[in-house]
Amino acid sequence: MKVGVITFPGTLDDRDALRAASVAGTTAISLWHDEADLKGVDAVILPGGFSYGDYLRCGAISRFAPVMTKVIDAANGGMPLLGICNGFQVLCEAHLLPGALTRNKDLHFLCRDQKLVIENNSTAWTSDYTKGQEILIPLKNGEGSFQCDDHTLAQLESEGRIVARYVGENPNGSRNLIAGITNERGNIVGLMPHPEHAIETLTGPSSDGLGFFTSVLKAMVK
């Protein structure tokens, strides 16, 4: 099973995502933003970073990259797609997920280990967790506050599309402590914290993030 990781100008967590996918047991494939070719991958990860320097709006330019035409078509067809941090912003800009990511409530960049609670373990990226499970993974963002209108928020809540919430104090002002969401089908997930930085205790605060990558391996086998 092949998982593609896209590199945009300014991406900085692509190698971490590639390694996480490899450790989980998949074949990790590098994809370039300027090539409309997914190289036969079975799933795609949009990693964290500062694509195009976060000019205009975070993810707004990357959304129009040639590779995204293929990604959008494939995701709409059911291919698993994960956007982490800046990748989450790209997913919202591409209208694959609702809402937007805005400046943190205190206008400061955050970098800390963060507890999350898994709210939905039926997505392609969370099936290896149990509902209600608490995990510890890094959070690092300047524009990570998830915002949406009241109707969209009610819809996300009623349809069980909140994938994960922050535990404890709200770190960035996200509505309803939202750390990640999914689409109706469950194949597309956007997550603000970084599971790829927590796949083993040697280099991360825990190995809790690995479940996102082992989950998609099972989803692809199905």
C-alpha positions as a Markdown table, in Angstrom:
| # | Residue | x | y | z |
|---|---|---|---|---|
| 1 | Met | 0.0 | 0.0 | 0.0 |
| 2 | Lys | 1.4 | 3.4 | -1.0 |
| 3 | Val | 0.9 | 6.7 | 0.9 |
| 4 | Gly | 1.9 | 9.9 | -0.9 |
| 5 | Val | 3.2 | 13.0 | 0.9 |
| 6 | Ile | 3.0 | 16.3 | -0.9 |
| 7 | Thr | 5.8 | 18.9 | -0.7 |
| 8 | Phe | 4.8 | 22.5 | -1.4 |
| 9 | Pro | 7.3 | 25.4 | -1.3 |
| 10 | Gly | 7.6 | 26.1 | 2.4 |
| 11 | Thr | 6.6 | 22.6 | 3.6 |
| 12 | Leu | 8.8 | 21.5 | 6.5 |
| 13 | Asp | 7.2 | 18.3 | 7.9 |
| 14 | Asp | 7.1 | 16.2 | 4.8 |
| 15 | Arg | 10.0 | 14.0 | 5.8 |
| 16 | Asp | 8.4 | 13.4 | 9.2 |
| 17 | Ala | 5.2 | 12.4 | 7.5 |
| 18 | Leu | 7.0 | 10.1 | 5.1 |
| 19 | Arg | 8.8 | 8.4 | 7.9 |
| 20 | Ala | 5.6 | 8.0 | 10.0 |
| 21 | Ala | 3.9 | 6.4 | 7.0 |
| 22 | Ser | 6.9 | 4.0 | 6.5 |
| 23 | Val | 7.0 | 3.1 | 10.2 |
| 24 | Ala | 3.3 | 2.2 | 10.0 |
| 25 | Gly | 4.1 | -0.3 | 7.3 |
| 26 | Thr | 3.1 | 1.5 | 4.1 |
| 27 | Thr | 5.3 | 2.5 | 1.2 |
| 28 | Ala | 5.9 | 6.2 | 1.5 |
| 29 | Ile | 6.1 | 8.2 | -1.8 |
| 30 | Ser | 7.2 | 11.8 | -2.2 |
| 31 | Leu | 4.9 | 13.9 | -4.4 |
| 32 | Trp | 5.8 | 17.3 | -5.8 |
| 33 | His | 3.2 | 20.2 | -5.8 |
| 34 | Asp | 3.9 | 21.2 | -9.4 |
| 35 | Glu | 3.3 | 17.8 | -10.9 |
| 36 | Ala | -0.3 | 16.6 | -11.5 |
| 37 | Asp | 0.6 | 13.0 | -10.8 |
| 38 | Leu | -0.2 | 11.0 | -7.7 |
| 39 | Lys | 2.1 | 8.1 | -8.8 |
| 40 | Gly | -0.5 | 5.4 | -8.1 |
| 41 | Val | -0.7 | 6.1 | -4.3 |
| 42 | Asp | -3.6 | 4.7 | -2.3 |
| 43 | Ala | -3.8 | 7.7 | 0.2 |
| 44 | Val | -2.3 | 11.2 | 0.5 |
| 45 | Ile | -1.0 | 13.3 | 3.3 |
| 46 | Leu | -0.8 | 17.1 | 3.2 |
| 47 | Pro | 1.9 | 17.8 | 5.8 |
| 48 | Gly | 2.6 | 20.7 | 8.0 |
| 49 | Gly | 4.7 | 23.8 | 7.3 |
| 50 | Phe | 4.3 | 27.2 | 5.8 |
| 51 | Ser | 3.3 | 26.6 | 2.2 |
| 52 | Tyr | 4.2 | 29.6 | 0.1 |
| 53 | Gly | 5.3 | 31.4 | 3.3 |
| 54 | Asp | 1.6 | 31.6 | 4.4 |
| 55 | Tyr | 1.2 | 34.6 | 2.1 |
| 56 | Leu | -2.3 | 35.7 | 1.3 |
| 57 | Arg | -3.9 | 33.1 | 3.7 |
| 58 | Cys | -2.5 | 29.9 | 5.0 |
| 59 | Gly | -3.0 | 27.2 | 2.4 |
| 60 | Ala | -4.8 | 29.6 | 0.0 |
| 61 | Ile | -2.1 | 29.4 | -2.7 |
| 62 | Ser | -1.3 | 25.7 | -2.3 |
| 63 | Arg | -4.9 | 24.9 | -2.9 |
| 64 | Phe | -4.4 | 25.8 | -6.6 |
| 65 | Ala | -1.2 | 23.7 | -7.1 |
| 66 | Pro | -1.4 | 21.3 | -10.0 |
| 67 | Val | -1.2 | 18.2 | -7.8 |
| 68 | Met | -4.3 | 19.4 | -5.9 |
| 69 | Thr | -6.5 | 18.9 | -9.0 |
| 70 | Lys | -5.7 | 15.2 | -8.8 |
| 71 | Val | -6.0 | 15.1 | -5.0 |
| 72 | Ile | -9.4 | 16.7 | -5.0 |
| 73 | Asp | -10.8 | 14.4 | -7.6 |
| 74 | Ala | -9.3 | 11.3 | -5.8 |
| 75 | Ala | -10.6 | 12.4 | -2.4 |
| 76 | Asn | -14.0 | 13.1 | -3.7 |
| 77 | Gly | -13.9 | 9.5 | -5.1 |
| 78 | Gly | -13.1 | 8.1 | -1.7 |
| 79 | Met | -9.3 | 8.1 | -1.4 |
| 80 | Pro | -8.1 | 8.6 | 2.2 |
| 81 | Leu | -6.7 | 12.1 | 2.6 |
| 82 | Leu | -5.1 | 13.6 | 5.8 |
| 83 | Gly | -4.2 | 17.3 | 6.2 |
| 84 | Ile | -2.0 | 18.0 | 9.2 |
| 85 | Cys | -1.7 | 21.6 | 10.4 |
| 86 | Asn | -0.9 | 23.6 | 7.2 |
| 87 | Gly | -2.5 | 20.6 | 5.4 |
| 88 | Phe | -5.7 | 21.1 | 7.4 |
| 89 | Gln | -5.6 | 24.8 | 6.2 |
| 90 | Val | -5.2 | 23.6 | 2.6 |
| 91 | Leu | -8.2 | 21.2 | 3.0 |
| 92 | Cys | -10.4 | 24.1 | 4.2 |
| 93 | Glu | -9.2 | 26.4 | 1.4 |
| 94 | Ala | -10.0 | 23.7 | -1.1 |
| 95 | His | -13.5 | 23.3 | 0.4 |
| 96 | Leu | -12.9 | 19.6 | 1.1 |
| 97 | Leu | -13.6 | 20.4 | 4.7 |
| 98 | Pro | -15.8 | 23.2 | 6.1 |
| 99 | Gly | -14.7 | 26.2 | 8.2 |
| 100 | Ala | -11.4 | 28.0 | 8.4 |
| 101 | Leu | -8.3 | 28.2 | 10.5 |
| 102 | Thr | -7.6 | 31.6 | 11.9 |
| 103 | Arg | -5.0 | 33.3 | 14.2 |
| 104 | Asn | -4.6 | 31.9 | 17.6 |
| 105 | Lys | -6.6 | 33.7 | 20.3 |
| 106 | Asp | -3.6 | 35.3 | 21.8 |
| 107 | Leu | -1.9 | 36.0 | 18.4 |
| 108 | His | 1.2 | 34.0 | 19.5 |
| 109 | Phe | 2.7 | 30.9 | 17.9 |
| 110 | Leu | 2.2 | 27.8 | 20.0 |
| 111 | Cys | 4.6 | 24.9 | 20.3 |
| 112 | Arg | 3.9 | 22.4 | 23.1 |
| 113 | Asp | 2.8 | 18.8 | 23.8 |
| 114 | Gln | -1.0 | 18.7 | 23.8 |
| 115 | Lys | -3.5 | 16.1 | 25.0 |
| 116 | Leu | -6.4 | 15.3 | 22.7 |
| 117 | Val | -9.4 | 13.1 | 23.1 |
| 118 | Ile | -10.5 | 11.0 | 20.1 |
| 119 | Glu | -14.1 | 11.6 | 19.4 |
| 120 | Asn | -14.6 | 9.7 | 16.2 |
| 121 | Asn | -12.8 | 6.4 | 15.5 |
| 122 | Ser | -14.7 | 5.5 | 12.4 |
| 123 | Thr | -12.7 | 7.5 | 9.9 |
| 124 | Ala | -10.0 | 6.1 | 7.6 |
| 125 | Trp | -7.4 | 7.7 | 9.8 |
| 126 | Thr | -8.6 | 7.0 | 13.4 |
| 127 | Ser | -9.9 | 3.4 | 13.4 |
| 128 | Asp | -6.9 | 2.2 | 15.5 |
| 129 | Tyr | -8.0 | 4.4 | 18.4 |
| 130 | Thr | -10.9 | 3.9 | 20.8 |
| 131 | Lys | -13.6 | 6.5 | 21.1 |
| 132 | Gly | -12.8 | 8.6 | 24.2 |
| 133 | Gln | -9.1 | 7.7 | 24.1 |
| 134 | Glu | -6.7 | 10.4 | 25.2 |
| 135 | Ile | -3.5 | 10.8 | 23.3 |
| 136 | Leu | -0.5 | 13.2 | 23.6 |
| 137 | Ile | 1.0 | 14.7 | 20.5 |
| 138 | Pro | 2.8 | 18.0 | 19.6 |
| 139 | Leu | 0.9 | 21.1 | 18.7 |
| 140 | Lys | 2.7 | 23.9 | 16.8 |
| 141 | Asn | 0.8 | 26.6 | 15.0 |
| 142 | Gly | 0.2 | 30.3 | 14.7 |
| 143 | Glu | -3.1 | 30.1 | 12.9 |
| 144 | Gly | -4.7 | 27.0 | 14.3 |
| 145 | Ser | -8.0 | 28.3 | 15.7 |
| 146 | Phe | -10.8 | 26.4 | 13.9 |
| 147 | Gln | -13.8 | 28.7 | 13.2 |
| 148 | Cys | -17.1 | 28.2 | 11.4 |
| 149 | Asp | -20.6 | 29.5 | 11.5 |
| 150 | Asp | -23.2 | 28.2 | 14.0 |
| 151 | His | -25.0 | 26.1 | 11.4 |
| 152 | Thr | -21.8 | 24.4 | 10.3 |
| 153 | Leu | -20.8 | 23.8 | 13.9 |
| 154 | Ala | -24.2 | 22.3 | 14.8 |
| 155 | Gln | -23.9 | 20.0 | 11.7 |
| 156 | Leu | -20.4 | 18.8 | 12.6 |
| 157 | Glu | -21.5 | 18.1 | 16.1 |
| 158 | Ser | -24.8 | 16.3 | 15.2 |
| 159 | Glu | -23.1 | 14.2 | 12.5 |
| 160 | Gly | -20.3 | 13.1 | 14.7 |
| 161 | Arg | -17.7 | 14.7 | 12.5 |
| 162 | Ile | -15.5 | 16.1 | 15.2 |
| 163 | Val | -12.5 | 13.7 | 15.1 |
| 164 | Ala | -10.5 | 15.1 | 18.1 |
| 165 | Arg | -10.8 | 17.8 | 20.7 |
| 166 | Tyr | -8.2 | 19.5 | 22.9 |
| 167 | Val | -8.2 | 18.3 | 26.5 |
| 168 | Gly | -8.1 | 21.0 | 29.2 |
| 169 | Glu | -7.7 | 24.7 | 28.4 |
| 170 | Asn | -8.4 | 25.7 | 24.9 |
| 171 | Pro | -4.9 | 26.4 | 23.4 |
| 172 | Asn | -5.8 | 28.5 | 20.4 |
| 173 | Gly | -9.5 | 29.5 | 20.6 |
| 174 | Ser | -11.0 | 26.8 | 18.4 |
| 175 | Arg | -14.7 | 26.5 | 18.6 |
| 176 | Asn | -15.8 | 23.7 | 20.9 |
| 177 | Leu | -12.2 | 22.7 | 21.5 |
| 178 | Ile | -12.0 | 21.3 | 18.0 |
| 179 | Ala | -8.6 | 19.9 | 17.0 |
| 180 | Gly | -9.7 | 17.9 | 14.0 |
| 181 | Ile | -12.7 | 17.2 | 11.8 |
| 182 | Thr | -13.8 | 14.8 | 9.0 |
| 183 | Asn | -16.0 | 14.9 | 6.0 |
| 184 | Glu | -19.3 | 13.0 | 5.8 |
| 185 | Arg | -17.7 | 10.0 | 4.2 |
| 186 | Gly | -14.9 | 9.8 | 6.8 |
| 187 | Asn | -12.1 | 9.5 | 4.2 |
| 188 | Ile | -10.9 | 13.1 | 4.6 |
| 189 | Val | -9.5 | 14.3 | 7.9 |
| 190 | Gly | -8.0 | 17.6 | 8.9 |
| 191 | Leu | -6.0 | 17.7 | 12.2 |
| 192 | Met | -4.2 | 20.7 | 13.6 |
| 193 | Pro | -1.7 | 18.9 | 16.0 |
| 194 | His | 1.1 | 16.7 | 14.6 |
| 195 | Pro | 0.8 | 12.9 | 15.0 |
| 196 | Glu | 3.9 | 12.4 | 12.7 |
| 197 | His | 6.0 | 13.9 | 15.5 |
| 198 | Ala | 4.8 | 11.3 | 18.0 |
| 199 | Ile | 5.3 | 7.9 | 16.5 |
| 200 | Glu | 8.0 | 6.7 | 19.0 |
| 201 | Thr | 9.1 | 7.8 | 22.4 |
| 202 | Leu | 12.7 | 8.2 | 21.3 |
| 203 | Thr | 11.9 | 11.4 | 19.4 |
| 204 | Gly | 8.4 | 12.4 | 20.6 |
| 205 | Pro | 6.4 | 12.8 | 23.8 |
| 206 | Ser | 4.8 | 9.5 | 23.1 |
| 207 | Ser | 4.0 | 7.0 | 20.3 |
| 208 | Asp | 0.4 | 8.0 | 20.4 |
| 209 | Gly | 0.4 | 9.5 | 16.9 |
| 210 | Leu | 1.3 | 6.3 | 15.1 |
| 211 | Gly | -2.4 | 5.2 | 15.1 |
| 212 | Phe | -3.3 | 7.7 | 12.5 |
| 213 | Phe | -0.9 | 6.0 | 10.0 |
| 214 | Thr | -1.7 | 2.4 | 11.0 |
| 215 | Ser | -5.4 | 3.2 | 10.7 |
| 216 | Val | -5.1 | 4.2 | 7.1 |
| 217 | Leu | -3.2 | 1.1 | 6.2 |
| 218 | Lys | -6.1 | -1.0 | 7.4 |
| 219 | Ala | -8.5 | 1.3 | 5.5 |
| 220 | Met | -6.6 | 0.8 | 2.3 |
| 221 | Val | -6.5 | -3.0 | 2.8 |
| 222 | Lys | -10.3 | -3.0 | 3.0 |
